[in-house]
Amino acid sequence: MSATPSSPISPSPAADSGGEPLELAHRFPGVRDGWARFDGPAGTQPVDVSIDATAEFQRSGLIANGHGPFPMADACDALEERVRAAVGQLLGADPDGVSVGPSSTAMAMRVATALARELVEGDELVVTELDHDSNITPWTLAAADAGATVRMAGLDPATGRLPVEAVLDQINDRTRWVAITGASNALGTMPDLSPVIEAAHAVGAHVHVDGVHRTPHRSVDLADLGCDSYVTSAYKWYGPHAGILWMRPERLQALAVSKVRPAPDEGPGRIELGTPSFAGLAGIEAAVTFLLEVGLDRIEAHERTCFARLLDGLLAIDSVTVYGPHDLVERAPTLAFNVAGRSPHEVGIALAAEKIAVWDGHYYALEVMKALGLDDSGGAVRAGMAIYLGLAEVERLIVAVDSLS
Ligand SMILES: Cc1ncc(COP(=O)(O)O)c(C=O)c1O
């Protein structure tokens, strides 16, 4: 069946959004080649100012190292401080808790490795089926090292959502940490974090939130949210490849991190191993400034308009199965789908022939695919919105998928 404008979601998505379309594609050199880049959940194209800032810093002569006796070293120190402040502003969080490393997985693994030294037999950790494996395996490894137990909160495969009760049921007075996603990188669903954080804190446990898929799509206020630790990856929000950990400063200070002796004993530097990528830091600073200038609320409105049409269009194609919720409630603009009679990889290849980039497989959301019963059949095709995409690209994707029926 052809995709039609008739809509089970929103007959007039533009009217639904309450926001003007963002015309920002010209700020992204990486999308000037005619490709429609729905692969943002795997990594976005960097914005012009971030690319320029990275190159400028490398050309400037300011590349040195921190804590030296000459002005270029001071410039490196100042850049680090500015990045902590900028990220603190983006996340609504204390800048003294911001540390930067190669990836969110690396930062989660560092935290978990340190945590293993605190845990004792009988302690429990809670993880969820909705999470990317980088928010599961670090904790299961830590628990295995310490003889602690891991409890897994199950998602509801019918809705693609993680019910709050499913997480609360796993929390008890032996719980030490709860690791939960801010948004699924496969289905887009965003769990209700506040009751989980409240319940964990009530038993003296801490909460680590994987904010990698949430940060590019929603404004975040960690002071308000109240979690203890949070990761986000700058390359998912138009910056360079880097992972950022925010941890409540006093909690970070207490963490038994692995570090070399001369590295700082205090502050976020204690979990940052070795010399940072100063060029990368310059790119992060510029990407944060860009995001704050555009505004997460405008980004959310624009992406909602486009995503509503994408969801409508795919749901209207008989041969397409869309996993997860068929609505716009509490979700990032990301969906997973399959086309009857085609493997997810075949769909990915066919769309690539039309210069449309999507992902196929499990995208490290192993438990999600298991819960959906897709782990042995190649997973699903994933398409996600980014701010350089508009309704024209969405129509291209819908038409291309429809033509595979
Ligand atoms: C939800 C989520 N968490 C964690 C990660 C891992 O991020 P990184 O590549 O920075 O380790 C990803 C990457 O795709 C992700 O989508």
The ligand as an SDF file (V2000), in Angstrom:
LIG
                    3D

 16 16  0  0  0  0  0  0  0  0999 V2000
   22.3020    5.2350   24.0290 C   0  0  0  0  0  0  0  0  0  0  0  0
   23.7730    5.0780   23.8080 C   0  0  0  0  0  0  0  0  0  0  0  0
   24.5650    4.8860   24.8610 N   0  0  0  0  0  0  0  0  0  0  0  0
   25.8890    4.7530   24.7450 C   0  0  0  0  0  0  0  0  0  0  0  0
   26.4940    4.7930   23.5150 C   0  0  0  0  0  0  0  0  0  0  0  0
   27.9840    4.6430   23.4400 C   0  0  0  0  0  0  0  0  0  0  0  0
   28.5380    5.8890   23.1650 O   0  0  0  0  0  0  0  0  0  0  0  0
   30.0870    5.9960   22.7990 P   0  0  0  0  0  0  0  0  0  0  0  0
   30.2030    5.6150   21.3660 O   0  0  0  0  0  0  0  0  0  0  0  0
   30.4370    7.4360   23.0390 O   0  0  0  0  0  0  0  0  0  0  0  0
   30.8050    5.0800   23.6820 O   0  0  0  0  0  0  0  0  0  0  0  0
   25.7290    4.9740   22.3770 C   0  0  0  0  0  0  0  0  0  0  0  0
   26.3420    4.9560   21.0490 C   0  0  0  0  0  0  0  0  0  0  0  0
   25.7140    4.7360   20.0490 O   0  0  0  0  0  0  0  0  0  0  0  0
   24.3220    5.1390   22.5320 C   0  0  0  0  0  0  0  0  0  0  0  0
   23.5320    5.3310   21.4830 O   0  0  0  0  0  0  0  0  0  0  0  0
  1  2  1  0
  2  3  1  0
  2 15  2  0
  3  4  2  0
  4  5  1  0
  5  6  1  0
  5 12  2  0
  6  7  1  0
  7  8  1  0
  8  9  2  0
  8 10  1  0
  8 11  1  0
 12 13  1  0
 12 15  1  0
 13 14  2  0
 15 16  1  0
M  END
$$$$
